[in-house]
Amino acid sequence: MLNERMEFREVLRQRNSEFQKLEEVHHRLEEELNALTRRKTLTPQEESHKKQIQVEKLHTKDRMEAILRDYLKQHETPS
């Protein structure tokens, strides 16, 4: 099932513009989060920004998973 999900993700990367954009946003947020995480100390503003990034990243991931679930439902093979 994992390999199948990976294959469907690849199809979505190629065919679904929303999925592509979400993946780009998710990657950008990951880089921003990593940059903040590498710092030893953060100002209160930076801590707040870090939390906002984490929330946005989670929402982005959730939307990507919803698109994947919908795609999997549409392409289920009957038992």
trRosetta pair geometry for C-beta under 8 A, 3 or more apart (Angstrom, degrees):
i j d omega theta_ij theta_ji phi_ij phi_ji
1 4 5.5 -56 -151 36 35 115
1 5 6.4 38 152 -21 68 102
2 5 5.7 -52 -150 34 32 111
2 6 6.5 32 151 -18 64 105
3 6 5.5 -54 -150 36 34 113
3 7 6.4 36 151 -20 66 104
4 7 5.6 -52 -149 35 32 112
4 8 6.4 30 153 -16 65 105
5 8 5.7 -55 -147 39 32 109
5 9 6.3 40 151 -25 64 102
5 68 6.9 47 -155 179 90 131
5 72 7.5 -18 -105 -83 76 130
6 9 5.5 -48 -149 30 33 116
6 10 6.7 35 151 -20 62 101
7 10 5.7 -53 -155 32 34 112
7 11 6.7 35 148 -18 65 102
8 11 5.4 -48 -149 34 39 114
8 12 6.3 40 152 -19 67 103
8 68 6.3 109 116 -149 120 88
8 71 5.7 151 -179 114 120 127
8 72 6.2 19 -154 -76 172 82
8 75 7.3 175 -113 63 120 145
9 12 5.6 -56 -149 38 32 111
9 13 6.4 40 150 -26 65 101
9 68 6.5 -10 -84 -109 76 123
10 13 5.5 -46 -150 28 34 117
10 14 6.7 24 154 -12 62 106
11 14 6.0 -66 -156 40 31 106
11 15 5.8 -13 164 13 70 120
11 71 7.6 167 89 177 117 144
12 15 6.3 -75 -125 54 26 86
12 16 4.5 -26 -161 26 73 125
12 19 4.2 -63 159 125 107 172
12 20 7.9 -166 141 -48 72 67
12 67 6.4 116 -149 130 142 117
12 68 6.5 -82 -32 -91 161 74
12 71 6.1 -103 -76 -52 114 168
13 16 7.6 -9 -46 46 11 84
13 19 6.5 -106 -81 118 39 115
13 20 6.0 98 -153 -91 52 80
13 23 6.6 -2 -110 -1 90 166
16 19 3.8 55 96 13 116 115
16 20 6.6 170 92 -16 61 83
16 67 6.5 145 152 176 158 135
16 71 7.7 -91 -48 -76 149 134
17 20 5.4 -51 -147 35 36 116
17 21 6.3 35 156 -18 67 104
18 21 5.9 -55 -149 37 31 109
18 22 6.2 30 154 -18 65 108
18 67 6.6 -174 98 -98 113 147
19 22 5.7 -56 -145 39 30 112
19 23 6.3 32 155 -22 64 106
19 64 6.3 96 -138 -131 78 80
19 67 5.2 -163 -82 120 101 157
19 68 7.9 105 -120 -58 127 75
20 23 5.8 -58 -152 34 27 111
20 24 6.6 27 152 -18 63 105
21 24 5.6 -55 -151 35 34 112
21 25 6.3 33 152 -17 67 105
22 25 5.6 -53 -146 38 33 111
22 26 6.1 37 153 -22 66 106
22 60 5.3 167 -164 -167 89 89
22 63 5.7 -139 -126 94 146 114
22 64 4.9 -178 124 -72 137 94
22 67 7.5 165 30 3 155 145
23 26 5.5 -51 -144 36 31 114
23 27 6.4 33 154 -20 63 105
23 64 6.7 99 -69 -110 72 135
24 27 5.8 -54 -149 35 30 111
24 28 6.4 29 153 -18 64 106
25 28 5.7 -56 -148 37 31 111
25 29 6.2 31 154 -18 66 107
25 56 7.9 -102 159 152 114 107
25 60 5.3 -146 102 -127 114 144
26 29 5.8 -55 -147 38 28 111
26 30 6.3 35 152 -24 63 105
26 57 6.2 97 -136 -145 69 76
26 60 4.6 -175 -77 125 88 133
26 61 6.1 104 -120 -68 129 73
26 64 6.8 -17 -44 -32 148 145
27 30 5.6 -51 -149 32 31 116
27 31 6.7 31 152 -18 63 102
28 31 5.8 -54 -153 34 33 111
28 32 6.5 31 151 -17 66 105
29 32 5.6 -53 -147 38 35 111
29 33 6.1 35 154 -20 67 108
29 53 5.4 165 -159 -169 93 90
29 56 5.9 -153 -116 99 144 105
29 57 4.2 -175 129 -84 142 97
29 60 6.7 160 13 21 150 152
30 33 5.7 -56 -146 39 28 112
30 34 6.3 31 154 -21 63 107
30 57 6.8 114 -64 -130 64 133
31 34 5.7 -53 -147 35 30 112
31 35 6.5 33 154 -22 63 104
32 35 5.8 -55 -152 32 31 112
32 36 6.6 24 153 -12 65 105
32 53 5.4 -141 103 -132 120 145
33 36 5.9 -58 -150 39 32 107
33 37 6.0 32 153 -22 67 111
33 50 6.8 101 -128 -147 73 78
33 53 5.1 -178 -75 128 91 134
33 54 6.6 103 -114 -73 129 70
33 57 6.6 -15 -40 -43 143 154
34 37 5.5 -56 -140 38 30 113
34 38 6.4 36 159 -26 64 103
35 38 6.1 -52 -152 27 28 112
35 39 7.5 33 150 -26 57 99
36 39 6.0 -51 -165 18 39 114
36 42 6.4 38 -171 -99 96 132
36 46 6.2 175 -139 176 112 103
36 49 7.2 -165 -99 97 150 102
36 50 4.8 -169 137 -95 154 106
36 53 7.3 152 15 33 146 154
37 50 7.7 124 -62 -139 69 127
39 42 5.9 102 95 -71 127 80
39 46 7.5 -45 73 158 154 151
42 46 3.8 -132 -169 96 99 120
42 47 4.8 133 110 -58 125 75
42 50 6.5 -17 -160 -21 167 137
43 46 4.6 96 48 6 75 102
43 47 7.0 -133 94 -5 40 85
44 47 5.5 -50 -147 34 34 115
44 48 6.4 36 153 -19 64 104
45 48 5.7 -54 -150 36 31 112
45 49 6.3 32 150 -19 65 106
46 49 5.4 -51 -145 38 34 113
46 50 6.2 42 152 -25 65 102
47 50 5.5 -50 -149 32 30 115
47 51 6.6 30 152 -17 63 103
48 51 5.8 -54 -152 35 32 110
48 52 6.5 34 149 -19 64 105
49 52 5.5 -53 -150 35 34 114
49 53 6.4 38 151 -22 65 103
50 53 5.7 -53 -151 33 31 113
50 54 6.5 33 151 -20 64 104
51 54 5.6 -51 -148 34 34 114
51 55 6.5 33 154 -18 65 104
52 55 5.8 -55 -149 36 31 110
52 56 6.2 28 155 -15 66 109
53 56 5.8 -58 -145 41 29 109
53 57 6.0 32 155 -22 65 109
54 57 5.7 -54 -144 36 27 113
54 58 6.4 29 155 -20 62 106
55 58 5.7 -55 -151 35 30 112
55 59 6.4 29 153 -17 65 105
56 59 5.7 -53 -147 37 33 111
56 60 6.3 36 153 -21 65 106
57 60 5.6 -53 -149 35 30 114
57 61 6.3 30 153 -18 64 106
58 61 5.7 -54 -147 38 31 111
58 62 6.2 34 153 -21 65 106
59 62 5.6 -52 -146 35 31 114
59 63 6.5 30 155 -18 64 104
60 63 5.9 -55 -151 35 30 108
60 64 6.5 31 151 -19 64 105
61 64 5.6 -53 -149 35 33 113
61 65 6.3 32 153 -18 66 106
62 65 5.7 -56 -149 37 31 111
62 66 6.4 34 151 -22 65 104
63 66 5.5 -50 -147 33 34 114
63 67 6.6 37 152 -19 64 101
64 67 5.8 -53 -153 34 32 111
64 68 6.4 32 149 -18 65 107
65 68 5.5 -53 -147 38 34 114
65 69 6.3 38 153 -22 67 102
66 69 5.7 -49 -146 34 32 112
66 70 6.4 33 154 -18 63 104
67 70 5.8 -55 -150 37 30 111
67 71 6.3 31 152 -19 64 108
68 71 5.6 -55 -147 37 31 112
68 72 6.3 32 154 -20 65 106
69 72 5.7 -55 -147 36 31 111
69 73 6.4 33 154 -21 65 104
70 73 5.7 -53 -150 33 31 113
70 74 6.5 28 154 -17 64 107
71 74 5.8 -58 -150 37 31 111
71 75 6.2 -2 160 7 66 116
72 75 6.2 -77 -141 54 27 91
72 76 6.6 58 155 -65 65 80
73 76 6.0 -19 -152 -25 31 112
